Amino acid sequence: MIKYAVRNERITLFEGFNRLFSTHSLLADRASSPTTSCITHGKRYLQTSLSDDSGYATSSSPAQWGFKFGAKRQERDKTSPISNTLSDYPPSKWSSYSLPSKQALKEQQEEADARDAENRNRVAAAQEAIREASKPDVTEHSKRAKKRTLRPRKALITLSPTALSHLRGLLDQPEPKLIRIGVRNRGCSGLTYELQYITEPGKFDEIVEQDGVKVIIDSKALFSIVGSEMDWVDDKLSSRFVFKNPNSKGTCGCGESFMV
């Protein structure tokens, strides 16, 4: 379409030049006549000849081509809400921004504080609900709880009658002495009993009292002799204390050491 319009414009220009040259030649032929009517007639002919080509002139101007490229776009812009909004503000080279006012900042801070307070209240309510749920029911627990029966604790060591009589004899002396029972690593089986005469028990010693007679036990020997029975043996060969230990798993041939 554009090529066709350019071509028509060129043809129109060529035809105009041809007519102009023909008019000038006609005027030159008639220049010899002294009458002014011929010159006036020639000028009028030139004007009428150019004005008769109105069809070419109108078709050669771009405004008369009839193309409507922006019609649909203008209709779209009119119906678009964005274009209506932008049309209210004149175009500017620089963008303008304004800082929030003190009142706006104060309102934002108040809203943030209110949200924080609400969140804290929710957390506190949730924690309180958890504590209430974890509390045991005192009434139900007291009903279901049974009374604990107190049972006498088994003595760490028991004393035979002969051992009691011999220990009383030691306590009745002018300088009373206590017997401290312990164990040490010695002998074929690994452990042997060790008896010591003391006047006062140590800090970590255990005191066993039976029929008014006290016996001191070393805290390190508790697990080795707990539940044992202490006896006194007096024969022709020797006089000594012996132990009947249920924790013993074996003794050596001479009976001096044991293992647990």
Secondary structure, 3 states (H helix, E strand, C coil): CHHHHHHHHHHHHHHHHHHHHHHHHHHHHHHHCCCCHHHHHHHHHHHHHHHCCHHHHHHHCHHHCCCCCCHHHHHHHHHCHHHHHHHCCCCCCCCCCCCCCHHHHHHHHHHHHHHHHHHHHHHHHHHHHHHHHHCCCHHHHHHHCCCCCCCCCCCCEEECHHHHHHHHHHHCCCCCCEEEEEEEECCCCCEEEEEEEECCCCCCCEEEEECCEEEEECHHHHHHHCCEEEEEEECCCCEEEEEECCCCCEECCCCCCEEC
